[in-house]
Amino acid sequence: MKNATYSGFWRMHFYAALFITPLLITLTLSGIGYLFYTDVENQLYDDYFFGSSKKTEALTIDEGVQQAEAAFSSYTTTKIIELEEPYNTRLTMTNAKGDQRYLFLDENNQIIGYQDPTYTFSNVLRSLHSSLFLGGTVVNYLVELAACWAIFLLLSGLYMTFKGKVLKKAKQANKRQNNRRWHALIGTIITIPMIVLIFTGLPWSAFMGNFIYSASQANPSIGTPLLQQQPPTSDMSEIPWATRKEEAPSSSKHAHHGMGAVNVSRNPNQMNVASLQQQIEANGVTKPYSIIYPTSDDGVFTVAKSSNTGVTGLDVSPYEEMTSYFDQYSGEFISKVSYDDYGILAKWFTWGIPLHEGHLFGWPNKLLNLVVCIAFLGVIFWGFRTWLLRKKKGLLSAPPQLSQKISIPLIIVIIILGIIMPLFGISLIVVALLELAMKIKRKNKPTVSDLN
């Protein structure tokens, strides 16, 4: 006879696994694909990344941008990405509808070709992994919920492994016991690394991600520095007085990585990018980096190096991450926010996300994540086989409620997890209501004596 705590964990473990396994398999497989997106894209888009237009005339970067905008008249350049050799320069262009294009310039700043970001390998995998291609708040919450329940599966499995002495090999073990042992053994080994992987992915989630981001913004001492939240402004005295009040030409609004709609200022007095790059180099900023155009008359050029860009060839070490601001008229360096200025929460983002994506410490990071993901798929496989071997034909064969006694330890554990993961806590209320409904149904079911 199992105790109330064991029975409760076993029953919840079973139902959670039954319902979220398809999601977990999808997330794990797409995560494995995303681990190697840079390697795949280097081969898949070789012509764009490293090729040449065959045109020998050398253009300045500004002439290259002008040529690109002439070729795609409805698009405006919002970002220039300068990568290390042998990568080509990449422009991010956006139109009035919010559609984007990635356009590539060779070493002479001549156009090589363009991509629709929606269908690049990295963005397809990212869309599958984060929102199952469907998008929308409900789907994003569902994906996050699966991640939260995966943590419960790992922790409850760990408890049952040691409480039930599952790892102790029986003298004459049957198939079900052997499968159960493998399920428990591999699950125990990967519990900590898998929890680390899940938690480092939560900053991009819908519910907890927004909470973490808001906390980081509201508490600069532990999160994002105020300077990064509220960039400085350019000196508008550089604009002639006669035209200073006129509305500057701007691109249409577009969304990028959840940042919302922005405008791009193209004031005629704005410094050209070639001159800006001289200022960038003079301030010790080396490639790779991205140049983001000002969003208003008094906006600034933002030059950034990031450890979690999602762009092949652009990621840097967390220690190198920085955001610099340059006056859009004079090109004068205004200020900079670097890794050392981050609070502990922002530093966690900076380290955690590339660890989750598999590029924090090169190939060993990819291989470690790959092994953990494959092992997790193995845990799912052995768990499923264990259930099939104990399942009676025509029945679900769910773990029985062996005790009516309330398990205080179980309640404490799920309350703690519910506080740490609010979406998980909300789902537990739904689970409790379903259990109550099932109990009432069983109680009201007529017995043989009632029928007689």
PyMOL commands that set and color helices and strands:
alter all, ss='L'
color gray80, all
select helices_A, chain A and resi 4-35+37-44+46-50+61-71+117-119+121-131+137-163+175-204+207-218+226-229+236-238+241-243+273-282+318-320+339-341+344-357+363-390+408-420+422-444+448-451
alter helices_A, ss='H'
color red, helices_A
select strands_A, chain A and resi 76-82+89-94+100-105+111-115+289-292+300-305+322-327+333-338
alter strands_A, ss='S'
color yellow, strands_A
deselect
rebuild
show_as cartoon
